[in-house]
Amino acid sequence: MPSAGPATRRVALLSALLAMFALFTAQIVSALLPNVPVFIAATAAGLALDVYLQYRDPGLLSLLGKVRFDATVRQLLRDMLVLVGLLRIDGISPTREQAPLLIGLCLFYALHFACQGAAIMVRRSRTLPVVTRNIDASALRLSAAPPRILARRPNHRLLTFSVPATAGLLATAATEDVLSGAVGLGISLALICGGTVYLATWLLPGKRALGEQKVMEWLDAWLADYRPTVAMYFSGGTTSAYQANMWLSTLSAVDAKPLIVLRERFMVQKIDATDVPVICFPKVSTMFSLENSTLKMMLHPANAAKTSQVLRIPTVKHAFINHGESDKLSSCNPYAKAYDEVWVAGPAARERYALAEVGVEDKDVVEVGRPQLAPIRPYSGAPTGAFTTVLYAPTWEGWDGNPGNTSVVLAGENIVRRLLADDGVRLLYKPHPMTGSVDPRAGAADERIKAMIREANTGRSGARPDAAAAAELARRTAELDRLTSTAFRKSADELERMLLQGTPRGDREAAITEATLAWEKAYWASFPEWEHQIVTEARPAIFACFNQADLLISDVSSVVSDWLSSEKPYAVANTSGMTEAAFRTGFPTVSAGVVLTPGAEGVPALLESVRRPEKDTFTAARAALKEHLLGPSDPPSMVRFNAAVDALCAKADERRGRMESRLAAEIPLQRSAKEDAAEETAQDPNEAEDAVSA
């Protein structure tokens, strides 16, 4: 069954389209009759509906644009019908009175298209070959963006500026006084003319950014001054930014000069708050500026189509760090052999690559641990409160249609139903953000699970935190929002954001960490301990949920590997159709946890083992599996990560040294060959003359 949201939107879309076509029909019929009251009402209502939808929900009108019935065509038809209606009114002369109105209306459209041409030129002049963040780019002559209605919203501009003209023409239809139409047209002409002139000022030297060559020269100078050594390279879609964001804390902590390299313009604002400089190279040609920089190595948290482009830079070494490890085949992708090294958490991943036989040699696998797991608190024993907090965090359905990817479809409702049946359980449900993006059944099951949890909450009661807790959460939220986001005007474009997101303070990340911990404390304190929670927003993050939970139920995913750093009990749902023995053999991360069938019959016994640790038979196995998956605790993961950075940078230095030595050896040979040729030519004048003739 489809969710109510899409169904409601389809009804709204159909209603809006039917209303618009009904108003156009009424306008046509009333203009031909003529029926002046109906004609005026239909025209005014049609324009009002169009303007309202453009500002309120322009997506509803996108279907009309696909069939070339966009705002320009609709308004042109509306104005044409207005003129037809005026022709049918006996008191208005077509030649003496209506002709000036027609000329004025044509001039208005001419200015509208002129304004659109200026808008295109302004947008192009404000589209730089690179986009930066956390870098002082004021030398590029950055400036505030022009009003959005002038530069980037032609439909809004046309409809809004048409209102005075349409109102004046309708007044003429009602009163047969042409002056009303002339005044309305005059106001619209003044608006569009003034807007065009004002917009054109952004093409003047004072507001125009530097050209591409000057921008690249500035970037080369900045790179030479900053002298980066380590970069994180990332490319992806709108929902994939989390893959890079999970590595920000590690990147900012490396003992090197870090840099973030992106390929999509929109991704610049998708990256979470950080002090690390960010550069986006939308074009391959501009990205090769990095070849002549001091950059020694790149970290890759994900494979992407554009990754092959940056691998062409011979002066830079590349390490694949992935965005999480699990027993799935995606964690040992054959693409990994394209990198110089593959960095993994522990021995388990090394073994996984060896067994997969995808071309990654063992000598290129480096164990670095998982530095970002440091905030996860370790196991401290059985639950001490009145409730056992269980985190159910299923993964998404994946691209391959394997029913074993996610438990949401086949087991999710059974797991949740059995958990909710235990009065001593407090459930935290945090599904993967991409749940339902491929398989509609997963999205439908996810909605049903949420409905079950909401219904279960209605059957519980108890004391709730007072208003002070909610006020504290609001205060902490505002503080964290202030630290993690930059306030932009609605009209702000890339250049204006670059101007506002210049050199950071330098201590923001420490302040964000402190504010995040305070927010998490306020968040959990704002809910009663007996209330189940559905966590679908970015906050609280998965690690914050880890620290609240006594037990994890999940699927075969990196969530299990990360959870094991706490050594708390966990269970994995088996919806693959495999036997439990085959499931444990095929997925080593399951070996220290309980395996749940699709019917989730083992949930009561699982809860009992959490509440009574003496019944937990996996305690020692979890400790051993943790080290197998994540590596030893000593030295700390960040120390090992820095050592791997230093080692790969050293390899880059060695290669550069060899290339420079080889080049230095070739230059004297080339010079010697040229000198010998010059001497031979000088000894034989006839040969010199022949060479000149040739």
C-alpha positions as CSV (number, residue, x, y, z in Angstrom):
1,M,0.0,0.0,0.0
2,P,1.5,3.4,-0.9
3,S,2.1,5.8,1.9
4,A,-0.3,8.7,2.5
5,G,2.3,11.3,1.6
6,P,2.7,10.4,-2.1
7,A,-1.1,9.8,-2.4
8,T,-1.9,13.2,-1.0
9,R,0.5,14.8,-3.3
10,R,-0.9,13.1,-6.3
11,V,-4.4,14.4,-5.3
12,A,-3.0,17.9,-4.9
13,L,-1.3,17.8,-8.3
14,L,-4.4,16.5,-10.1
15,S,-6.6,19.1,-8.3
16,A,-4.2,22.0,-9.2
17,L,-4.0,21.0,-12.9
18,L,-7.8,20.5,-13.2
19,A,-8.4,23.9,-11.6
20,M,-5.9,25.6,-13.9
21,F,-7.4,24.0,-17.1
22,A,-11.0,24.8,-15.8
23,L,-10.0,28.5,-15.4
24,F,-8.4,28.7,-18.8
25,T,-11.6,27.1,-20.3
26,A,-13.8,29.6,-18.5
27,Q,-11.5,32.5,-19.7
28,I,-11.8,31.3,-23.3
29,V,-15.5,30.9,-23.3
30,S,-16.2,34.2,-21.4
31,A,-13.9,36.1,-23.7
32,L,-15.8,34.9,-26.8
33,L,-19.3,35.4,-25.5
34,P,-18.3,37.9,-24.0
35,N,-19.2,37.7,-20.3
36,V,-17.2,40.3,-18.6
37,P,-17.7,39.4,-14.9
38,V,-16.9,35.7,-15.6
39,F,-14.0,36.8,-17.9
40,I,-12.5,39.0,-15.2
41,A,-12.9,36.4,-12.4
42,A,-11.5,33.5,-14.4
43,T,-8.4,35.6,-15.6
44,A,-7.7,36.9,-12.1
45,A,-8.2,33.5,-10.5
46,G,-6.0,31.8,-13.1
47,L,-3.1,34.2,-12.5
48,A,-3.5,34.1,-8.7
49,L,-3.4,30.2,-8.8
50,D,-0.3,30.3,-11.0
51,V,1.5,32.7,-8.8
52,Y,0.5,30.9,-5.6
53,L,1.8,27.5,-6.9
54,Q,5.0,29.0,-8.2
55,Y,5.9,30.3,-4.7
56,R,4.2,27.7,-2.6
57,D,4.9,24.4,-4.5
58,P,6.5,24.8,-7.9
59,G,7.0,21.1,-8.1
60,L,3.3,20.7,-8.8
61,L,3.7,22.6,-12.1
62,S,6.7,20.6,-13.3
63,L,4.5,18.3,-15.2
64,L,3.2,21.2,-17.3
65,G,6.7,22.2,-18.1
66,K,7.5,18.7,-19.4
67,V,4.8,19.1,-22.0
68,R,6.0,22.7,-22.9
69,F,3.1,24.4,-21.2
70,D,5.4,26.3,-18.8
71,A,4.8,29.6,-17.1
72,T,5.8,31.7,-20.1
73,V,3.4,29.9,-22.4
74,R,0.6,30.0,-19.8
75,Q,1.0,33.7,-19.2
76,L,1.3,34.5,-22.9
77,L,-2.0,32.5,-23.5
78,R,-3.6,34.3,-20.6
79,D,-2.6,37.8,-22.0
80,M,-3.7,36.8,-25.5
81,L,-7.1,35.8,-24.2
82,V,-7.3,39.1,-22.3
83,L,-6.7,41.0,-25.6
84,V,-9.3,38.8,-27.3
85,G,-11.8,39.7,-24.5
86,L,-11.1,43.4,-25.0
87,L,-11.7,43.0,-28.7
88,R,-15.2,41.6,-28.0
89,I,-16.1,44.6,-25.7
90,D,-18.0,47.1,-27.8
91,G,-16.8,50.2,-25.9
92,I,-13.1,49.7,-26.7
93,S,-11.7,50.7,-30.1
94,P,-9.4,48.0,-31.5
95,T,-7.2,50.5,-33.4
96,R,-7.2,53.7,-31.3
97,E,-7.4,52.3,-27.8
98,Q,-6.3,48.7,-27.9
99,A,-3.3,49.0,-30.2
100,P,-1.2,50.9,-27.6
101,L,-2.0,48.2,-25.0
102,L,-0.8,45.5,-27.5
103,I,2.4,47.4,-28.2
104,G,3.0,47.8,-24.4
105,L,2.4,44.2,-23.8
106,C,4.8,43.1,-26.6
107,L,7.4,45.5,-25.1
108,F,6.9,43.9,-21.7
109,Y,7.7,40.4,-23.1
110,A,10.7,41.8,-25.0
111,L,12.1,43.1,-21.8
112,H,11.3,39.9,-20.0
113,F,13.4,38.0,-22.5
114,A,16.1,40.6,-22.3
115,C,16.2,40.2,-18.6
116,Q,16.5,36.4,-19.0
117,G,19.4,36.9,-21.3
118,A,21.1,39.2,-18.7
119,A,20.4,36.6,-16.1
120,I,22.1,33.9,-18.1
121,M,25.2,36.1,-18.6
122,V,25.3,37.0,-14.9
123,R,25.0,33.3,-13.8
124,R,27.8,32.3,-16.2
125,S,30.0,35.1,-14.9
126,R,29.4,34.0,-11.4
127,T,30.2,30.3,-12.1
128,L,33.8,29.8,-11.2
129,P,35.9,26.8,-12.4
130,V,36.4,25.9,-8.7
131,V,34.3,26.2,-5.6
132,T,36.0,26.6,-2.2
133,R,35.0,26.5,1.5
134,N,37.1,27.3,4.5
135,I,39.5,29.3,2.3
136,D,39.9,33.1,2.0
137,A,38.9,33.6,-1.6
138,S,38.2,37.4,-1.3
139,A,40.9,38.0,-3.9
140,L,38.6,36.6,-6.6
141,R,36.4,39.7,-6.3
142,L,33.5,37.8,-4.7
143,S,30.3,39.7,-4.2
144,A,26.7,39.2,-2.9
145,A,24.4,37.5,-5.4
146,P,21.6,39.4,-7.3
147,P,18.0,38.9,-6.2
148,R,16.9,35.4,-6.9
149,I,13.7,36.5,-8.7
150,L,15.9,38.3,-11.2
151,A,18.8,35.9,-11.7
152,R,17.4,32.4,-11.2
153,R,13.6,32.4,-11.2
154,P,12.3,33.5,-14.6
155,N,8.8,32.0,-14.0
156,H,8.4,33.9,-10.7
157,R,9.7,37.0,-12.3
158,L,7.3,36.9,-15.3
159,L,4.2,36.1,-13.3
160,T,4.9,38.5,-10.5
161,F,5.8,41.4,-12.8
162,S,2.7,40.6,-14.9
163,V,0.3,41.2,-12.0
164,P,0.0,45.0,-12.5
165,A,-0.4,44.7,-16.2
166,T,-3.1,42.0,-15.9
167,A,-4.9,43.9,-13.2
168,G,-4.9,47.1,-15.3
169,L,-6.2,45.3,-18.4
170,L,-9.0,43.6,-16.4
171,A,-9.9,47.1,-15.0
172,T,-10.1,48.3,-18.6
173,A,-12.4,45.4,-19.4
174,A,-14.6,46.3,-16.4
175,T,-14.7,50.1,-16.9
176,E,-13.9,50.4,-20.7
177,D,-11.3,53.0,-19.6
178,V,-8.0,52.3,-21.4
179,L,-6.1,54.4,-18.9
180,S,-6.4,51.7,-16.3
181,G,-4.7,49.2,-18.7
182,A,-2.0,51.7,-19.6
183,V,-1.2,52.4,-16.0
184,G,-1.0,48.7,-15.2
185,L,1.2,48.1,-18.2
186,G,3.4,51.1,-17.2
187,I,4.0,49.6,-13.8
188,S,4.9,46.2,-15.2
189,L,7.2,47.8,-17.7
190,A,8.9,49.9,-15.0
191,L,9.4,46.7,-12.9
192,I,10.9,44.6,-15.7
193,C,13.0,47.4,-17.1
194,G,14.4,48.4,-13.7
195,G,15.0,44.8,-12.8
196,T,16.9,44.2,-16.1
197,V,19.1,47.3,-15.6
198,Y,19.8,46.4,-11.9
199,L,20.7,42.9,-12.9
200,A,23.0,44.1,-15.6
201,T,25.1,45.9,-13.0
202,W,26.5,42.5,-11.9
203,L,28.3,42.4,-15.3
204,L,30.3,45.6,-14.5
205,P,33.9,45.1,-13.4
206,G,33.2,46.0,-9.8
207,K,30.8,43.1,-9.3
208,R,32.2,40.7,-11.8
209,A,34.4,37.8,-10.5
210,L,37.8,37.0,-12.1
211,G,38.0,34.9,-15.2
212,E,39.0,31.3,-15.3
213,Q,42.7,31.8,-15.9
214,K,43.0,34.3,-13.1
215,V,41.1,32.0,-10.8
216,M,43.4,29.1,-11.5
217,E,46.4,31.3,-11.0
218,W,45.0,32.3,-7.6
219,L,44.4,28.6,-6.7
220,D,47.9,27.6,-7.7
221,A,49.2,30.4,-5.4
222,W,47.0,29.3,-2.5
223,L,48.1,25.7,-2.9
224,A,51.8,26.8,-2.9
225,D,51.1,28.8,0.3
226,Y,49.0,26.2,2.1
227,R,51.2,23.2,1.0
228,P,48.7,20.4,1.5
229,T,50.0,16.8,1.9
230,V,46.9,14.7,2.5
231,A,43.5,15.0,0.8
232,M,40.2,13.2,1.0
233,Y,38.7,12.8,-2.4
234,F,35.0,12.3,-2.7
235,S,32.4,12.2,-5.5
236,G,28.8,11.0,-5.2
237,G,25.1,11.7,-5.2
238,T,22.9,13.8,-3.0
239,T,22.4,11.1,-0.4
240,S,26.0,9.8,-0.2
241,A,27.6,12.6,1.7
242,Y,27.5,10.6,4.9
243,Q,30.3,8.4,3.4
244,A,32.7,11.3,3.5
245,N,31.3,13.0,6.7
246,M,32.2,9.9,8.8
247,W,35.9,10.6,8.1
248,L,36.0,14.3,8.8
249,S,37.1,13.9,12.5
250,T,39.9,11.6,11.4
251,L,41.0,13.8,8.6
252,S,41.2,16.9,10.8
253,A,43.3,14.9,13.4
254,V,46.0,13.7,11.0
255,D,49.5,15.0,11.5
256,A,49.6,16.6,8.1
257,K,48.1,19.5,6.1
258,P,44.7,18.1,5.1
259,L,42.5,19.0,2.2
260,I,39.0,17.9,1.0
261,V,38.7,17.5,-2.8
262,L,35.1,17.3,-4.2
263,R,33.8,17.0,-7.8
264,E,30.1,18.0,-7.6
265,R,29.2,21.7,-6.8
266,F,26.3,20.7,-4.6
267,M,28.5,18.5,-2.4
268,V,30.3,21.6,-1.0
269,Q,27.4,22.3,1.2
270,K,26.7,18.6,2.0
271,I,29.9,18.2,3.8
272,D,29.5,18.7,7.6
273,A,31.0,21.5,9.6
274,T,34.8,21.2,9.5
275,D,37.9,23.5,9.6
276,V,39.6,21.5,6.8
277,P,39.8,23.5,3.5
278,V,37.5,22.3,0.8
279,I,38.0,22.6,-3.0
280,C,35.5,21.4,-5.6
281,F,36.8,20.7,-9.1
282,P,33.7,20.3,-11.4
283,K,36.0,19.8,-14.5
284,V,38.8,17.3,-14.9
285,S,41.1,19.9,-16.5
286,T,41.1,22.2,-13.4
287,M,41.6,19.3,-11.0
288,F,45.1,18.7,-12.6
289,S,46.3,21.7,-10.7
290,L,46.9,19.3,-7.9
291,E,49.6,17.6,-9.9
292,N,52.0,20.5,-9.4
293,S,51.1,21.0,-5.8
294,T,52.7,19.6,-2.7
295,L,49.9,17.0,-2.3
296,K,51.4,13.5,-1.7
297,M,48.4,11.2,-1.1
298,M,44.6,11.0,-1.3
299,L,42.1,9.1,0.9
300,H,39.1,7.6,-0.9
301,P,36.0,6.7,1.3
302,A,34.0,5.5,-1.7
303,N,34.3,4.3,-5.2
304,A,32.7,6.6,-7.8
305,A,32.7,7.0,-11.6
306,K,34.9,10.1,-11.3
307,T,37.5,8.4,-9.1
308,S,39.3,7.0,-12.2
309,Q,40.0,10.6,-13.3
310,V,42.0,11.6,-10.2
311,L,43.9,8.3,-10.3
312,R,45.6,9.7,-13.5
313,I,47.7,12.1,-11.4
314,P,51.0,10.3,-11.1
315,T,52.5,12.5,-8.4
316,V,49.8,11.4,-5.8
317,K,49.5,8.1,-4.0
318,H,46.0,6.8,-3.4
319,A,44.5,4.8,-0.4
320,F,41.0,3.3,-0.3
321,I,39.6,3.7,3.2
322,N,36.0,2.8,2.5
323,H,32.9,4.1,4.4
324,G,32.4,1.1,6.6
325,E,33.3,-2.6,6.6
326,S,31.0,-5.6,6.6
327,D,30.9,-9.2,5.3
328,K,29.1,-8.1,2.1
329,L,30.7,-8.4,-1.2
330,S,30.7,-4.6,-1.6
331,S,33.4,-4.4,1.1
332,C,35.9,-6.1,-1.2
333,N,35.1,-4.5,-4.5
334,P,37.5,-5.4,-7.4
335,Y,37.8,-1.6,-8.0
336,A,40.0,-1.5,-4.9
337,K,43.0,-2.8,-6.9
338,A,43.2,0.5,-8.7
339,Y,44.5,2.2,-5.5
340,D,48.1,2.1,-4.3
341,E,47.0,0.8,-0.9
342,V,43.8,-0.5,0.7
343,W,43.4,0.6,4.3
344,V,41.3,-1.7,6.5
345,A,40.3,-1.8,10.2
346,G,41.8,-5.2,11.1
347,P,42.8,-8.7,10.1
348,A,39.3,-9.7,9.1
349,A,39.2,-7.4,6.2
350,R,42.7,-8.5,5.1
351,E,41.4,-12.1,5.0
352,R,38.2,-11.0,3.2
353,Y,40.2,-9.5,0.3
354,A,42.4,-12.6,0.2
355,L,39.4,-15.0,0.0
356,A,37.6,-12.8,-2.6
357,E,40.5,-12.9,-5.0
358,V,39.6,-9.6,-6.6
359,G,43.2,-8.6,-7.4
360,V,44.2,-6.8,-4.3
361,E,47.6,-8.0,-3.2
362,D,48.2,-8.7,0.5
363,K,51.2,-6.3,0.5
364,D,48.9,-3.4,-0.4
365,V,46.5,-4.0,2.5
366,V,47.3,-1.8,5.6
367,E,45.5,-2.3,8.9
368,V,44.7,1.1,10.5
369,G,41.7,0.4,12.8
370,R,38.7,2.7,12.8
371,P,39.7,6.1,14.4
372,Q,36.2,7.5,14.3
373,L,34.9,4.9,16.8
374,A,36.6,6.6,19.7
375,P,33.3,8.2,21.0
376,I,31.6,4.8,21.5
377,R,31.6,3.9,25.2
378,P,32.6,0.3,26.2
379,Y,30.3,-2.3,27.8
380,S,29.7,-1.7,31.5
381,G,27.5,-4.6,32.5
382,A,23.8,-5.5,32.6
383,P,21.2,-2.8,32.4
384,T,20.7,-1.1,35.8
385,G,17.5,0.8,35.1
386,A,13.9,-0.2,34.8
387,F,14.2,-0.7,31.0
388,T,16.5,-2.5,28.6
389,T,17.2,-0.2,25.7
390,V,17.3,-2.1,22.4
391,L,18.6,-0.4,19.2
392,Y,17.1,-1.9,16.0
393,A,19.2,-0.5,13.2
394,P,18.5,-2.4,9.9
395,T,20.4,-1.6,6.8
396,W,18.8,-0.8,3.4
397,E,17.8,-3.2,0.6
398,G,20.9,-2.5,-1.6
399,W,21.0,-2.5,-5.4
400,D,21.2,-6.2,-6.1
401,G,17.7,-7.2,-4.8
402,N,19.2,-9.8,-2.4
403,P,16.5,-10.5,0.3
404,G,19.3,-11.0,2.9
405,N,20.5,-7.4,2.6
406,T,17.9,-5.9,4.9
407,S,15.7,-7.5,7.6
408,V,13.0,-4.8,7.3
409,V,10.9,-6.6,4.7
410,L,10.9,-10.2,6.0
411,A,11.7,-9.9,9.7
412,G,11.4,-6.3,10.7
413,E,7.8,-6.3,11.9
414,N,8.3,-9.6,13.8
415,I,11.4,-8.3,15.5
416,V,9.7,-5.1,16.6
417,R,6.5,-6.9,17.6
418,R,8.3,-9.2,19.9
419,L,10.4,-6.4,21.4
420,L,7.3,-4.3,22.0
421,A,5.6,-7.2,23.7
422,D,8.2,-7.0,26.5
423,D,7.2,-4.4,29.0
424,G,10.8,-3.9,30.1
425,V,12.1,-2.9,26.7
426,R,12.6,0.6,25.4
427,L,13.1,0.5,21.6
428,L,15.2,2.8,19.5
429,Y,14.4,2.3,15.9
430,K,16.9,3.9,13.5
431,P,16.5,2.6,9.9
432,H,19.1,3.3,7.1
433,P,18.3,6.7,5.5
434,M,18.0,5.0,2.1
435,T,15.4,2.4,3.2
436,G,12.8,2.0,0.5
437,S,14.8,3.9,-2.2
438,V,15.1,0.7,-4.3
439,D,12.4,-1.7,-3.1
440,P,9.0,-0.2,-2.3
441,R,8.3,-3.1,0.0
442,A,11.0,-2.0,2.3
443,G,9.6,1.5,2.4
444,A,6.1,0.2,3.2
445,A,7.4,-2.2,5.9
446,D,9.4,0.7,7.4
447,E,6.2,2.8,7.6
448,R,4.3,-0.1,9.3
449,I,7.1,-0.5,11.8
450,K,6.9,3.1,12.7
451,A,3.1,2.9,13.1
452,M,3.6,-0.1,15.5
453,I,6.0,1.9,17.6
454,R,3.7,4.9,17.8
455,E,0.8,2.7,18.8
456,A,2.9,1.0,21.5
457,N,3.7,4.4,22.9
458,T,0.0,5.3,23.3
459,G,-0.3,2.2,25.6
460,R,2.5,3.4,27.9
461,S,2.3,6.2,30.5
462,G,4.5,7.7,33.2
463,A,6.2,10.8,34.3
464,R,7.6,13.0,31.5
465,P,10.4,15.5,31.7
466,D,9.3,19.0,32.6
467,A,9.3,22.1,30.3
468,A,12.8,22.9,31.4
469,A,14.1,19.8,29.6
470,A,12.5,20.9,26.4
471,A,13.8,24.4,26.8
472,E,17.3,23.0,27.4
473,L,17.1,20.9,24.2
474,A,16.0,23.9,22.2
475,R,18.8,26.0,23.6
476,R,21.4,23.3,22.8
477,T,19.9,22.8,19.3
478,A,20.2,26.5,18.5
479,E,23.8,26.5,19.8
480,L,24.8,23.4,17.7
481,D,23.0,24.8,14.6
482,R,24.9,28.0,15.0
483,L,28.2,26.2,15.1
484,T,27.5,23.6,12.3
485,S,25.7,25.7,9.7
486,T,26.1,29.0,8.0
487,A,23.1,31.3,7.5
488,F,22.6,32.1,3.8
489,R,20.1,34.4,2.2
490,K,17.6,32.7,-0.1
491,S,19.3,34.5,-3.0
492,A,22.8,33.4,-2.1
493,D,24.7,31.6,-4.8
494,E,28.1,29.9,-4.9
495,L,30.1,33.0,-4.9
496,E,28.3,34.5,-2.0
497,R,28.6,31.3,0.0
498,M,32.3,31.2,-0.8
499,L,32.5,34.8,0.5
500,L,30.7,33.9,3.7
501,Q,32.5,30.6,4.2
502,G,36.1,31.9,4.2
503,T,38.8,31.1,6.6
504,P,37.4,29.4,9.7
505,R,38.1,30.4,13.2
506,G,40.3,27.3,13.8
507,D,38.7,26.1,17.0
508,R,35.3,25.4,15.6
509,E,35.7,21.6,15.6
510,A,36.5,21.4,19.3
511,A,33.5,23.7,20.0
512,I,31.2,21.5,17.8
513,T,32.4,18.3,19.7
514,E,31.6,19.9,23.0
515,A,28.2,21.3,21.8
516,T,27.3,17.9,20.3
517,L,27.9,16.1,23.6
518,A,25.8,18.7,25.4
519,W,23.0,18.4,22.8
520,E,22.9,14.6,23.0
521,K,22.6,14.8,26.8
522,A,19.8,17.2,26.5
523,Y,18.1,15.2,23.7
524,W,17.9,12.0,25.7
525,A,16.9,13.9,28.8
526,S,13.9,15.4,27.0
527,F,12.2,12.0,26.6
528,P,10.9,9.7,29.4
529,E,12.9,6.5,29.8
530,W,9.9,4.4,29.0
531,E,9.1,5.9,25.6
532,H,10.1,4.2,22.4
533,Q,11.9,6.4,19.9
534,I,12.0,6.5,16.1
535,V,15.2,8.1,15.1
536,T,15.3,9.2,11.4
537,E,17.0,12.5,11.5
538,A,20.8,13.1,11.2
539,R,20.8,13.8,15.0
540,P,21.3,11.9,17.1
541,A,23.9,10.0,15.1
542,I,24.3,6.3,15.2
543,F,27.1,6.3,17.7
544,A,25.0,8.4,20.1
545,C,22.3,5.6,19.9
546,F,25.0,3.0,20.5
547,N,25.9,4.7,23.8
548,Q,22.2,4.6,24.9
549,A,21.6,1.0,23.9
550,D,22.2,-2.2,25.9
551,L,21.6,-4.4,22.8
552,L,21.8,-4.0,19.0
553,I,19.7,-5.9,16.5
554,S,20.9,-5.3,12.9
555,D,21.8,-6.9,9.6
556,V,25.1,-7.9,8.0
557,S,26.5,-4.3,7.7
558,S,29.2,-2.0,9.0
559,V,26.9,-1.1,11.9
560,V,27.7,-4.5,13.5
561,S,31.5,-4.0,13.1
562,D,31.3,-0.5,14.7
563,W,29.1,-1.8,17.5
564,L,31.6,-4.4,18.4
565,S,34.0,-1.7,19.6
566,S,31.8,-1.5,22.7
567,E,31.7,-5.3,23.2
568,K,28.0,-5.1,24.1
569,P,25.6,-8.0,23.1
570,Y,24.2,-8.0,19.6
571,A,22.0,-10.0,17.2
572,V,21.8,-10.3,13.5
573,A,18.7,-11.1,11.5
574,N,19.1,-13.9,8.9
575,T,16.7,-13.3,6.1
576,S,19.1,-14.8,3.4
577,G,17.4,-18.2,3.4
578,M,20.7,-19.8,4.5
579,T,20.9,-22.2,7.5
580,E,22.3,-20.7,10.7
581,A,25.6,-22.7,10.3
582,A,26.0,-21.5,6.7
583,F,25.1,-17.9,7.7
584,R,27.7,-17.8,10.5
585,T,30.3,-19.3,8.1
586,G,29.6,-16.9,5.3
587,F,29.5,-13.8,7.5
588,P,32.2,-13.9,10.2
589,T,30.9,-10.7,11.9
590,V,27.9,-12.9,13.1
591,S,30.1,-15.3,14.9
592,A,29.9,-13.5,18.3
593,G,26.2,-12.7,18.2
594,V,22.8,-14.3,18.3
595,V,21.2,-15.1,14.9
596,L,17.5,-14.3,14.6
597,T,15.2,-16.1,12.1
598,P,12.6,-14.1,10.2
599,G,10.1,-15.0,12.8
600,A,12.3,-13.5,15.5
601,E,11.4,-16.4,17.9
602,G,14.8,-15.9,19.8
603,V,14.1,-12.4,21.0
604,P,12.9,-13.3,24.5
605,A,16.0,-15.5,25.2
606,L,18.2,-12.8,23.7
607,L,16.7,-10.2,26.1
608,E,17.2,-12.6,29.1
609,S,20.9,-13.0,28.2
610,V,21.3,-9.2,28.2
611,R,19.7,-8.8,31.6
612,R,21.5,-11.7,33.1
613,P,25.1,-11.7,31.8
614,E,25.8,-15.1,33.2
615,K,23.6,-16.5,30.5
616,D,25.5,-14.6,27.8
617,T,27.7,-17.2,26.1
618,F,29.3,-14.8,23.6
619,T,31.2,-12.4,26.0
620,A,34.7,-13.8,25.2
621,A,33.9,-14.3,21.6
622,R,32.9,-10.6,21.2
623,A,36.3,-9.5,22.7
624,A,38.2,-11.7,20.3
625,L,36.0,-10.7,17.3
626,K,36.5,-7.1,18.1
627,E,40.3,-7.4,17.8
628,H,39.9,-9.5,14.7
629,L,37.6,-6.9,13.0
630,L,39.1,-3.6,14.3
631,G,42.7,-4.6,15.2
632,P,44.4,-4.1,18.6
633,S,43.6,-1.3,21.0
634,D,47.3,-0.5,21.5
635,P,48.6,1.4,19.8
636,P,45.4,3.5,19.3
637,S,43.8,3.5,15.9
638,M,44.7,7.2,15.3
639,V,48.3,6.5,15.9
640,R,48.2,3.6,13.4
641,F,46.4,5.8,10.9
642,N,49.0,8.6,11.2
643,A,51.7,6.0,10.7
644,A,50.1,4.8,7.5
645,V,49.8,8.3,6.3
646,D,53.5,9.0,6.9
647,A,54.5,5.7,5.2
648,L,52.4,6.4,2.0
649,C,53.6,10.0,1.9
650,A,57.2,8.7,2.1
651,K,56.5,6.4,-0.9
652,A,55.2,9.5,-2.8
653,D,58.4,11.4,-1.9
654,E,60.5,8.5,-3.0
655,R,58.8,8.3,-6.4
656,R,59.1,12.1,-6.9
657,G,62.8,11.8,-6.1
658,R,63.3,9.0,-8.6
659,M,61.4,11.0,-11.3
660,E,63.5,14.1,-10.6
661,S,66.8,12.1,-10.7
662,R,65.7,10.5,-14.0
663,L,64.8,13.8,-15.5
664,A,68.0,15.4,-14.3
665,A,70.0,12.6,-16.0
666,E,68.0,12.9,-19.2
667,I,68.5,16.7,-19.6
668,P,72.4,16.6,-20.0
669,L,72.0,13.8,-22.6
670,Q,69.5,15.9,-24.5
671,R,71.8,19.0,-24.3
672,S,74.8,16.8,-25.5
673,A,72.9,15.5,-28.5
674,K,71.9,19.1,-29.5
675,E,75.5,20.3,-29.1
676,D,76.8,17.4,-31.3
677,A,74.2,18.2,-34.0
678,A,75.2,21.9,-33.9
679,E,79.0,21.0,-34.2
680,E,78.3,18.8,-37.2
681,T,76.2,21.5,-38.9
682,A,79.0,24.1,-38.3
683,Q,81.6,21.8,-39.8
684,D,79.7,21.3,-43.1
685,P,78.2,24.6,-44.4
686,N,76.5,22.8,-47.3
687,E,74.5,20.6,-44.9
688,A,73.6,23.8,-43.0
689,E,72.3,25.4,-46.2
690,D,70.3,22.2,-47.0
691,A,68.8,22.2,-43.6
692,V,67.7,25.8,-43.9
693,S,66.1,25.0,-47.3
694,A,64.3,22.1,-45.9
